[in-house]
């Protein structure tokens, strides 16, 4: 079982087109049971601006296809 903290700063790649989407900056989890609902990704080149949240991508957990040591593969 993976923990949300394990995802932070991992690179996220879309398997549909091979594009690098960015890096995980946050995880949205269900408070009652700890299940992960989505990951929040700061787009590449916009990490500094992501603090305001305007350039973030929220990816539902069911779109996460594979979690590796250094990257997370998603399909969006």
N, C-alpha and C positions, 0 to 999 in steps of 0.2 A: 504494500500500500504506500503510495506516494503522499508526501505532505506538501501543503501549499508553499511552504518556505523553500522547498527543494526546486521550485520552478523559477524563482526570482533570478533575473538576469540571463535566463536561457534564451537563445535565439529562436525565433518562431518562423517557420518556413511553410508556405502554402504548397501542398503537393499538387494542386490543380495546375499551377503554372510555374512552379519552382521559384517564385519570388520570395525574397526575405521580407517578412512583414515588420520585424522589429524585435524587441526584447520584452519579456514578461516583467511587468512592474508591480502587478497586484493579482490577487486571486479572490474571487467572490465565492464564499462558501455558505452553506446552510448552517445557521447557528445551532439548530436543535440537534443535528447529527454529524456535523462537520463535513458533509458531502460537498465536493467542489461543484459549483454551478457554472462558472466561466473563468476564463483568464483574461486579464487586461494587458494589452500589448501597446508599448510606445513605438510608434512608427520609426523606421530607420531614418536617421538624420534629424529627428525631431525630439530626441530624448530630453533635452533641456526644456523645450517648450511643453513637454508632456505634463509638467506639474499642474498646469491649468486644466488638463483633461480634454482639451479640444482636439488633439491629434491622436487620441487613444482609440484602439480597436478593442471591442469586447467580443470575445469568441466563446460561444457556448461550449460547454464541456463535451457534448456529443459530437462536436466537430474536431476534437483532438483525436488524432489517429495513432500517434506513436510518440512516446517520451523517451528520448535518448539521454546520454550523459551530458551532452552539450547543447542539443537542439530539441525542439518540440515540433513535430509535423502535424499540420492541421489541414483541413479541407474546407475552404470557403469559396 
